[in-house]
Amino acid sequence: MGGVSTEARDPGLQPERTRLAWRRTTLSSTVAAVLAAKTALHGGATVAGVVLCALCCALWLGFLWVAHHRIHALATSPRPAALAPRHATAAVLCTVAMAVCAAVLVF
């Protein structure tokens, strides 16, 4: 009854769901970066618009790098390691900063 189970852990579809979530988030950030570029260049490019657009694109690349490494880890290992705190922090900071840049471009 209270014995320790020697069976291997069956993760089921959880790694695939997580990988798909990373892909959806990457797609969403790509759309946000493209819309930021369109907004910055619409009606004539200003210095502030171009700088914000470049910053938004750099943040997108940072998020893309973190997401790519996580998707790769999830796809190549049956039991991937937990997301490192620095990678999680980088993903959150890139996402929040990109949202702030997009909001500044809109207003």
N, C-alpha and C positions, 0 to 999 in steps of 0.2 A: 503494500500500500504506500508507504512513505518512501519507497526506494527512489534512487536517482535514475532518471531516464538516460539511456545510452544512445537513443535515436538521434540522428542528425537533425538539425533545425531545418524545417521546410519553409522558406520565405514566401512561397506562393507567388503571387503577382506583385507583391509590394515593391521590389526593386524596379520592375518595369513601370509601375504607376509613378514612382518617383522620377524615373528617367523621363517619362512623358511630361511630367509637371515641369521639369527643368527645360524641356524643349518648348513647351507652351510659353513659359516665362521669357525665354530667349526670343521667341517670335514676337511677343508683346513689346519687349524692349526695342526690337528692331523696328517695329511699326512706329513706336514713339520717337526714335532717332530720325527716321525718315520724315515724319511729320514735323519734327523740330527743324530739320534742314529746309523743308518746304516753307515753313512759316518764316524762318530767318531770311530767306532769299526772296520771298514774295513782296512785290512792290518796291524792289530796289534793296540792295544789300547795304546795311549799315555796319559800322565797326563793331558795335555792341552785339548785333545780331550774328555776325560771323564768329565772334569770340564765343558767344553762347552756343552756337551750332557746333563749333569745334570742341568745346568742352563736353557737350552732349554726346558727340561721336566718340570722344576719348572714354567717357564713362560707359558707353555701350560696349566698346572694345574690352574694357576691364571686366564688365559683367560677362561678356561672351567667353573670355578666357576662363573665368571661374566655372561657368556652366559647362564648358567643354571638358574641363578636367573632371568635374563631378560626373557627367554623363559617361565619360570613358571609364571611370572607376566603377560605376554601377554596371556597365556592360561587360567588363572583363573579369569580375570577381563574383563568385556565388555569394560571398558574404563580405561586401565592401566595408571598409573602415568608416567610422563616423566622419561627417564633414568637419574639417578642422575649424576651430573658432575664428582664426584669421581669415579663412576663406568665406565663412558665413558673414563675418563683419564686412568684408570687402563687397560681397554681393548686396548686402543691405545698404551700405553706403552708396554704392553705384546706383542702385534703384532709387533711393531717396533723393540723391543729388540730381539724377536725371529728371525726376518729377519736378523738382524745384526749378531747374533750367527750363523745362517745358512750360511751367506756369509763368515764369518771367517772360518768355517769348510770346505767350498768348496775351499777356496784359502789358 
